[in-house]
Amino acid sequence: MSEKKRLNKNSSKAKIGEAKDALHRFLCTHMRHGYAYYRMIADEENQVDFVYEDVNESYEKLTGLNNVIGKRITETRPGLAKSTPIIFEKYARVAKTGIPDAFEIFIKNENHWYDVSLYSPKKGYVLSMLDDITERKLAENKLQKLSVAVEQSPAIVVITDTQGNIEYINPTFTKVTGYSAEEARGQNLRILKSGQMPQSVYEELWKKILSGDIWNGELHNKKKNGELYWEQGEISAIRNKENVITNFLGVKVDITEQKRTLQELIDAKQKALERDLIKAAHLASITHELRTPMTGILGFSELLNDPDVSQEESAEYIDIIHQNSLRLLTLINELIDIACIEAGDSKVELVDTCVNKLLQDIAAFFKLAINKKGLSLTCTQGLQDSESIINTDRAKLTQIFTNLISNALKFTLTGGIEIGYTRVNDMLEFYVKDSGIGIQHAMHEKIFDRFVQVNNPLTREIEGAGLGLSISKAYVAMLGGTIMVDSVEGKGSSFFFTIPNNHSLCRKRMGSR
Ligand code: ADP
């Protein structure tokens, strides 16, 4: 190569070098990152420090330091070594090894976050590029806290796109609905529709949120397993910087339990109200039932005092007074029975009872009244006399029969009454059948409640307080049986009740005597 060519080549190399240097200097001066170049020094105790060789404007802006060239870090940034000693270690390691490093670091005493990159162009020197990332870090921190809050929130949180397709759900959503995040993501919120809400609710909801308003209300939704639940909360729009709605955010709580408790309270209140009404009605019934015969007794007793009353009339009045006294006595007895049952004072007194004899006595007692009304009475004994002895409460059994036959007599105008019993397995099934007015099906269970009377023009004229059947039901239960009615309106009624046939016990006892 000629001397001229060599000189030319060298001078163009030098030009390229100069251009590069200028470019680097330009970059260092103008770049957004802070740039600082240090020389590492160490004191007698081997404590390292760094002397500024060069910094750019951005560095000065970022750190707020000026005229640092030739000064040490510990001098310009006092407190740094104590608050963040690791930074000195990192700088020293790079200056010594030449291996670059990069990290984010929080400088406690300056309360700032920095993103730092370290390089070492020659041994004992270190070049740092730094960026203040405090704002980003604070935002990240805030986001992190928010994300934890949402993830751990006891509320259901769901984010959808503008079509209602799920993009995010929190764990509470999964806990309540049973859909995992993987199952829910991409699905439309429609999967929760139970079909229990009117369509208008959804229409209103969409209208509101699409217009940017917040919807709040309750929804009856369906879980993955088909179970229904109630949720209450808000759905609102999420907008981007251009103010365009990009997503919807739903924050709701499961209120199924509260709803149930509320309903129970409403029901309880309603029941208490009904009980109060029933009590008031009962009191009215009792008052009426007491007053009616008393008025009769007082009225006709006074008439008897009239000297002009004939003998026939006075006999009639005495009969009326007698009937009314009986009615009063029946009611008083019934009220005492009810009070005893209620207080648990009604005791069962078991005695060996010949059922056939008991039936004969009852039939004999009612025969006159039944015949007087032009009705027939048949009495069927299901067992031989010797077989018909059972250990039971004779008085209560008699009372049950008396109540049922009295009713049959009251509510039968033509035909007749049958009483009797049959053995059914280890029970005796007693019956009282009549060809009377019958009872509508809907009342078959209710008539065994206290003070219940079938609303019927005929029964209204017939005396009674609606207590007989409830007393009978309680007594049958005390004797170990059940009572029921079979009846067709207009065709008659059959009352059946069972009590245990414990004849074998009686026989053994009688045998051992
Ligand atoms: P009451 O003293 O009013 O007869 P009960 O408790 O004995 O009270 O009966 C309740 C109601 O059941 C009666 O008022 C009547 O409406 C109806 N009832 C009871 N037995 C008969 C029957 N054999 N035939 C028709 N209705 C009956």
Residues whose N, C-alpha, C, O or C-beta is under 5 A from the ligand:
A	BS01	ADP	N407 A408 F411 G436 G438 I439 I447 V452 Q453 V454 T459 E463 G464 A465 G466 L467 G468 L469 S470 S493
